[in-house]
Amino acid sequence: MFERLCVRSTGALGSAPGLDLGLLAEGLLFYGKVHLVANRSVLTELVQLLGPDLTLRLAEEERIQISYCNRFSAVYSEGTGTPRERHLLTVAEMPHTAVENVAPELFIAALGKSGRGRRLAARLLRHVERVELDNSIAESAQEDARDASYVSSAVEAMLSSLAPAYRLPTNFRFELEGLGENRFRIDTNLDSAAATAAFQQAFSSDVAITPALLASYLVAVHEDLAFAGRFGSDIAVSPLTSRLLRLKFASLAELRGHAETQIERFEEFVFRNSRAIGDAVRSGAVPFRDVLDVVDHSRRFRQWLDERPADADLLRDYFEECTKGSWIDQLPAATVRWALVSAASTAAGAAIAGPAGIGLGAAIGAADFVAERVRQGWKPNHFVEGQMKRLTREGG
């Protein structure tokens, strides 16, 4: 517990995924190591918000491990609005957004100097791990299609969070029918217009709630599990994604029949003595550099938490020692939540100390890969960030 945290890109529903600096700040304080899964959007915001020097400092001092993934999953719809409508789940890559191209461009633009920009970018690249999203992730829709109960429950959870005023029709259904070649058909009696109206009323957005959009959330769950399993880490997620991950793990164990991979329950762990650090960073009231000063101070107390079970009193003592006399003491009180795998739910096994058996540049796959990590002892705990007011969709 508290050893490693995987942070992926977030973004307002329907917008390009980006970086949540407030979440990153909280992760650095509570966890010994933060794995930041970056793409062009995330790296761009990191450099623009922090500047080249501070970005480089984070990487060189190993405060965060940047893992750059230039591949992304996408759901494409064909024959939209016709009886032959179907959807293609694919994994794509844009060569021009490779980190070797993006990093120099960002540093040069930020510094206004070509030579220095390239030199600093080269230093950053020495600390950036390249990871790939394997093509097998595109099989996740076929995986989900085999478990109609999971899909229906997951979509109901999405709609209750995204469109709380929307009333499900009687005998609601949302079923994926695998068609081969990573294509699938959606059979549903969802009233998209009514769901969209409820969502737009709740969140002041012009995004439409479509079956394809809901299916894309199912894909994102596979990616969250695959990346966090790659690092053997906890997962930073929204409240909605935490619910979806719980449902997915129940489905994953049932489909494979592996008793040793079954996550029988997640227990909520609530820390009520925190402060609104993330909100202060997001608003700009506190510079990110100030967070690092507190993180420096916290390192002398890290052994209090490392490799120990979650304990509210221990976490309170750690937090108080780390933040005593700092600007954090002046922030409003806040609550931090985790969803933890209960100790009795997983097989006895050695804790994962890192991405064992997976080298640099290794491809990250889907459900079989995740199941194997669980059998090795990984516990996919959730660091549940924020409230639904900051509605996010974790994506690539």
Secondary structure as the mmCIF struct_conf table of DSSP 4:
data_model
#
loop_
_struct_conf.conf_type_id
_struct_conf.id
_struct_conf.beg_label_comp_id
_struct_conf.beg_label_asym_id
_struct_conf.beg_label_seq_id
_struct_conf.end_label_comp_id
_struct_conf.end_label_asym_id
_struct_conf.end_label_seq_id
BEND BEND1 GLU A 3 GLU A 3
STRN STRN1 ARG A 4 VAL A 7
STRN STRN2 THR A 10 THR A 10
BEND BEND2 ALA A 12 ALA A 12
TURN_TY1_P TURN_TY1_P1 LEU A 13 GLY A 14
BEND BEND3 SER A 15 SER A 15
STRN STRN3 GLY A 18 GLY A 18
HELX_RH_AL_P HELX_RH_AL_P1 LEU A 21 PHE A 30
BEND BEND4 GLY A 32 GLY A 32
STRN STRN4 LYS A 33 ALA A 38
HELX_RH_AL_P HELX_RH_AL_P2 ARG A 40 LEU A 50
HELX_RH_AL_P HELX_RH_AL_P3 PRO A 52 GLU A 60
TURN_TY1_P TURN_TY1_P2 GLU A 61 GLU A 62
BEND BEND5 ARG A 63 ARG A 63
STRN STRN5 ILE A 64 CYS A 69
STRN STRN6 ARG A 71 GLU A 78
BEND BEND6 GLY A 79 GLY A 79
TURN_TY1_P TURN_TY1_P3 THR A 80 GLY A 81
BEND BEND7 THR A 82 THR A 82
TURN_TY1_P TURN_TY1_P4 PRO A 83 ARG A 84
STRN STRN7 ARG A 86 GLU A 93
HELX_RH_3T_P HELX_RH_3T_P1 PRO A 95 THR A 97
BEND BEND8 ALA A 98 ALA A 98
HELX_RH_AL_P HELX_RH_AL_P4 VAL A 99 LEU A 111
BEND BEND9 GLY A 112 GLY A 112
HELX_RH_AL_P HELX_RH_AL_P5 SER A 114 LEU A 125
TURN_TY1_P TURN_TY1_P5 ARG A 126 HIS A 127
STRN STRN8 VAL A 128 LEU A 133
HELX_RH_3T_P HELX_RH_3T_P2 ASN A 135 GLU A 139
HELX_RH_AL_P HELX_RH_AL_P6 SER A 140 ALA A 145
TURN_TY1_P TURN_TY1_P6 ARG A 146 ARG A 146
HELX_RH_AL_P HELX_RH_AL_P7 ALA A 148 LEU A 162
TURN_TY1_P TURN_TY1_P7 PRO A 164 ALA A 165
HELX_LH_PP_P HELX_LH_PP_P1 TYR A 166 PRO A 169
TURN_TY1_P TURN_TY1_P8 THR A 170 ASN A 171
STRN STRN9 PHE A 174 GLY A 180
TURN_TY1_P TURN_TY1_P9 GLU A 181 ASN A 182
STRN STRN10 ARG A 183 THR A 188
HELX_RH_AL_P HELX_RH_AL_P8 SER A 192 PHE A 203
HELX_RH_AL_P HELX_RH_AL_P9 PRO A 211 PHE A 231
TURN_TY1_P TURN_TY1_P10 GLY A 232 GLY A 232
STRN STRN11 ASP A 234 VAL A 237
HELX_RH_AL_P HELX_RH_AL_P10 PRO A 239 ARG A 256
TURN_TY1_P TURN_TY1_P11 GLY A 257 GLY A 257
HELX_RH_3T_P HELX_RH_3T_P3 ALA A 259 THR A 261
STRN STRN12 PHE A 266 ARG A 275
HELX_RH_AL_P HELX_RH_AL_P11 ILE A 277 SER A 283
TURN_TY1_P TURN_TY1_P12 GLY A 284 GLY A 284
BEND BEND10 ALA A 285 VAL A 286
HELX_RH_AL_P HELX_RH_AL_P12 PHE A 288 SER A 298
HELX_RH_3T_P HELX_RH_3T_P4 ARG A 299 TRP A 304
TURN_TY1_P TURN_TY1_P13 LEU A 305 GLU A 307
HELX_RH_AL_P HELX_RH_AL_P13 ALA A 312 THR A 323
TURN_TY1_P TURN_TY1_P14 LYS A 324 GLY A 325
BEND BEND11 SER A 326 SER A 326
HELX_RH_3T_P HELX_RH_3T_P5 TRP A 327 GLN A 330
BEND BEND12 LEU A 331 LEU A 331
HELX_LH_PP_P HELX_LH_PP_P2 PRO A 332 PRO A 332
STRN STRN13 ALA A 333 VAL A 341
HELX_RH_3T_P HELX_RH_3T_P6 ALA A 343 SER A 345
BEND BEND13 THR A 346 THR A 346
HELX_LH_PP_P HELX_LH_PP_P3 ALA A 350 ILE A 352
BEND BEND14 GLY A 354 GLY A 354
TURN_TY1_P TURN_TY1_P15 ALA A 356 GLY A 357
TURN_TY1_P TURN_TY1_P16 LEU A 360 GLY A 361
STRN STRN14 ALA A 363 ILE A 364
BEND BEND15 ALA A 366 ALA A 366
HELX_RH_AL_P HELX_RH_AL_P14 ALA A 367 ARG A 375
TURN_TY1_P TURN_TY1_P17 GLN A 376 GLY A 377
STRN STRN15 HIS A 382 VAL A 384
BEND BEND16 GLY A 386 GLY A 386
HELX_RH_3T_P HELX_RH_3T_P7 MET A 388 ARG A 390
#
